[in-house]
Amino acid sequence: MNTDDDSGGRMVIVGGGQAAGAALKRLRQLGYPGQVTLVSDETNAPYERPPLSKEYLWGAEQELRWVAPGNDRPNERLAIDRTAVAGDARAKTITCSDGAVLPYDFLLLATGGLPRRLAMPGAALENVHCLRRAGDALALRQSIERCVRARLPLLVVGGSWIGLEVAAGARETGVEVVLVEQGARLCGRTLPPLAARWLQSLHASRGVDLRLETSVASLDGDVAVRSARLSDGTVLPVGAVLVGIGIAPNISLASQLGLLVRSGIVVDRHCRTSAPAIYAAGDVAEQACPWHEGAIRIETWDNANRQGEAAATHIAHMASTTAEPDGAEDSAPPWFWSDQYGTNLQVLGAPTHGDTVLASPPNESEQLFIHLRGDRVVGAIGMNRRHDMRRLRKRMAEHSLLPRAELLQAIPGLS
Ligand SMILES: Cc1cc2nc3c(=O)[nH]c(=O)nc-3n(C[C@H](O)[C@H](O)[C@H](O)COP(=O)(O)OP(=O)(O)OC[C@H]3O[C@@H](n4cnc5c(N)ncnc54)[C@H](O)[C@@H]3O)c2cc1C
């Protein structure tokens, strides 16, 4: 890697995921003239992760989806298969695993998160998987194919989005699925009780053996896992295990650089960290969110894109002038989606902050929940309600105060 280029506006992006790719794409759109080096410890250019638990996992899509497609520009270097192992905020350098030292004028940390592992006997056996990277999806697919051949169940540990998506896909390929969740409801961090119950019924109706308030005590086998002992004493034969129990933000470089870190790297609305010229974006960043009434780390595709773009926009601006940019705060509500059994689920805003809920008439194939705090809409959850969710997303972004009366008029059937 050439490290001699000392022209102004040198930017180093550490990370090869959604936020890093979104930043690179935005820099291209803005015609950023400086040298941009993207350091990623993966073997691919930045790609989208959502298909890894959906189309890509089941082979319906063979290719990865690139976040910043197209050929590299002359001022870009994709330093893939390299880890940024050290950083010096005073000297403004990043050191890579191959020994290269990259000087920067601007640094973006988009290091994402590392999947949490089970801390118990058997957690490192073959056929015990996590799902974060393309290679994880391919390995999990092979294990699930073995479950099909051996007629053994897939054990999913963790009743949150990734676990549920894999459970849904596995049921559709005819695999028996046991899902254990230590909490009292599915998606306890993101869904209020009514929506969680709807999702629980959906999975139960498709034959997932759901066990709430249950955890795994141990995984047993010689090389590969053969059985799991649950917290209630049950011993289950299993063909493979997917562990979907969340991520820990990848903050090691940030700590070395002396950045302020709480639940993640603390950033302002332009994604600037506590150190000059260092930015952070995506799953690793903690930012104030008016919808959550506080600072929060949001682990979604939309958030990674928005923060990656915001950082790149601010960097491009600061590379050309020292004046702070104008512009209103981004008030768009957080948003994410999930696909399970052909059902499109969307979550908008901060539904768990509501004190009342308006619901559409109960229905197995579609449902809408709107969460209010006092008279104000704070969140919405739609199951196969794409049209309503699109409208709500737009309206919530325009006014953070969406009056209840207007809502009842706009969406008939809510009560
Ligand atoms: C299987 C799966 C399905 C998902 N489905 C959905 C969905 O349906 N809807 C939704 O809204 N969100 C979904 N998400 C979440 C969404 O994809 C993430 O929020 C998003 O990818 C976060 O982007 P990021 O850039 O912050 O982190 P990541 O995409 O994880 O990227 C971080 C990158 O940094 C690299 N890296 C870390 N440290 C270093 C270092 N020191 N040196 C070099 N490289 C480093 C990592 O290898 C990785 O490439 C899903 C996530 C997964 C894993």
The ligand as an SDF file (V2000), in Angstrom:
LIG
                    3D

 53 58  0  0  0  0  0  0  0  0999 V2000
  -27.6670  -11.1980    9.0310 C   0  0  0  0  0  0  0  0  0  0  0  0
  -28.1010   -9.7750    9.2120 C   0  0  0  0  0  0  0  0  0  0  0  0
  -29.3400   -9.3840    8.7510 C   0  0  0  0  0  0  0  0  0  0  0  0
  -29.7670   -8.0630    8.9270 C   0  0  0  0  0  0  0  0  0  0  0  0
  -31.0020   -7.7120    8.4760 N   0  0  0  0  0  0  0  0  0  0  0  0
  -31.4210   -6.4320    8.6290 C   0  0  0  0  0  0  0  0  0  0  0  0
  -32.7040   -6.0340    8.1580 C   0  0  0  0  0  0  0  0  0  0  0  0
  -33.4610   -6.8270    7.6120 O   0  0  0  0  0  0  0  0  0  0  0  0
  -33.0720   -4.7410    8.3550 N   0  0  0  0  0  0  0  0  0  0  0  0
  -32.2580   -3.8300    8.9630 C   0  0  0  0  0  0  0  0  0  0  0  0
  -32.6360   -2.6680    9.1080 O   0  0  0  0  0  0  0  0  0  0  0  0
  -31.0200   -4.1850    9.4200 N   0  0  0  0  0  0  0  0  0  0  0  0
  -30.5920   -5.4570    9.2670 C   0  0  0  0  0  0  0  0  0  0  0  0
  -29.3550   -5.8310    9.7220 N   0  0  0  0  0  0  0  0  0  0  0  0
  -28.5210   -4.8360   10.4140 C   0  0  0  0  0  0  0  0  0  0  0  0
  -27.6390   -4.0560    9.4690 C   0  0  0  0  0  0  0  0  0  0  0  0
  -27.1330   -4.8530    8.4340 O   0  0  0  0  0  0  0  0  0  0  0  0
  -26.4950   -3.4510   10.2880 C   0  0  0  0  0  0  0  0  0  0  0  0
  -27.0850   -2.5350   11.1760 O   0  0  0  0  0  0  0  0  0  0  0  0
  -25.4600   -2.7700    9.4180 C   0  0  0  0  0  0  0  0  0  0  0  0
  -24.7850   -3.7110    8.6160 O   0  0  0  0  0  0  0  0  0  0  0  0
  -24.4540   -2.0220   10.2720 C   0  0  0  0  0  0  0  0  0  0  0  0
  -23.4800   -1.4770    9.4360 O   0  0  0  0  0  0  0  0  0  0  0  0
  -22.0430   -1.0970   10.0090 P   0  0  0  0  0  0  0  0  0  0  0  0
  -21.2850   -0.5790    8.8290 O   0  0  0  0  0  0  0  0  0  0  0  0
  -22.1720   -0.2690   11.2020 O   0  0  0  0  0  0  0  0  0  0  0  0
  -21.4150   -2.4660   10.4960 O   0  0  0  0  0  0  0  0  0  0  0  0
  -21.0220   -3.7440    9.6550 P   0  0  0  0  0  0  0  0  0  0  0  0
  -21.9090   -3.8640    8.4690 O   0  0  0  0  0  0  0  0  0  0  0  0
  -20.9360   -4.8680   10.6030 O   0  0  0  0  0  0  0  0  0  0  0  0
  -19.5550   -3.4330    9.1380 O   0  0  0  0  0  0  0  0  0  0  0  0
  -18.4420   -3.3280    9.9760 C   0  0  0  0  0  0  0  0  0  0  0  0
  -17.2410   -3.6980    9.1540 C   0  0  0  0  0  0  0  0  0  0  0  0
  -16.0400   -3.2860    9.7600 O   0  0  0  0  0  0  0  0  0  0  0  0
  -15.0660   -4.3110    9.6420 C   0  0  0  0  0  0  0  0  0  0  0  0
  -14.0650   -4.0550   10.6840 N   0  0  0  0  0  0  0  0  0  0  0  0
  -14.2950   -3.9690   12.0160 C   0  0  0  0  0  0  0  0  0  0  0  0
  -13.1490   -3.6610   12.6710 N   0  0  0  0  0  0  0  0  0  0  0  0
  -12.1770   -3.5410   11.7330 C   0  0  0  0  0  0  0  0  0  0  0  0
  -10.7950   -3.2210   11.7840 C   0  0  0  0  0  0  0  0  0  0  0  0
  -10.1850   -2.9600   12.9270 N   0  0  0  0  0  0  0  0  0  0  0  0
  -10.1100   -3.1950   10.6250 N   0  0  0  0  0  0  0  0  0  0  0  0
  -10.7120   -3.4460    9.4440 C   0  0  0  0  0  0  0  0  0  0  0  0
  -12.0380   -3.7390    9.3430 N   0  0  0  0  0  0  0  0  0  0  0  0
  -12.7600   -3.7790   10.4760 C   0  0  0  0  0  0  0  0  0  0  0  0
  -15.9140   -5.5500    9.8140 C   0  0  0  0  0  0  0  0  0  0  0  0
  -15.2950   -6.7080    9.3690 O   0  0  0  0  0  0  0  0  0  0  0  0
  -17.1000   -5.1740    8.9250 C   0  0  0  0  0  0  0  0  0  0  0  0
  -16.7980   -5.3890    7.5710 O   0  0  0  0  0  0  0  0  0  0  0  0
  -28.9150   -7.1370    9.5660 C   0  0  0  0  0  0  0  0  0  0  0  0
  -27.6620   -7.5420   10.0340 C   0  0  0  0  0  0  0  0  0  0  0  0
  -27.2460   -8.8420    9.8560 C   0  0  0  0  0  0  0  0  0  0  0  0
  -25.9000   -9.2740   10.3730 C   0  0  0  0  0  0  0  0  0  0  0  0
  1  2  1  0
  2  3  1  0
  2 52  2  0
  3  4  2  0
  4  5  1  0
  4 50  1  0
  5  6  2  0
  6  7  1  0
  6 13  1  0
  7  8  2  0
  7  9  1  0
  9 10  1  0
 10 11  2  0
 10 12  1  0
 12 13  2  0
 13 14  1  0
 14 15  1  0
 14 50  1  0
 15 16  1  0
 16 17  1  0
 16 18  1  0
 18 19  1  0
 18 20  1  0
 20 21  1  0
 20 22  1  0
 22 23  1  0
 23 24  1  0
 24 25  2  0
 24 26  1  0
 24 27  1  0
 27 28  1  0
 28 29  2  0
 28 30  1  0
 28 31  1  0
 31 32  1  0
 32 33  1  0
 33 34  1  0
 33 48  1  0
 34 35  1  0
 35 36  1  0
 35 46  1  0
 36 37  1  0
 36 45  1  0
 37 38  2  0
 38 39  1  0
 39 40  1  0
 39 45  2  0
 40 41  1  0
 40 42  2  0
 42 43  1  0
 43 44  2  0
 44 45  1  0
 46 47  1  0
 46 48  1  0
 48 49  1  0
 50 51  2  0
 51 52  1  0
 52 53  1  0
M  END
$$$$
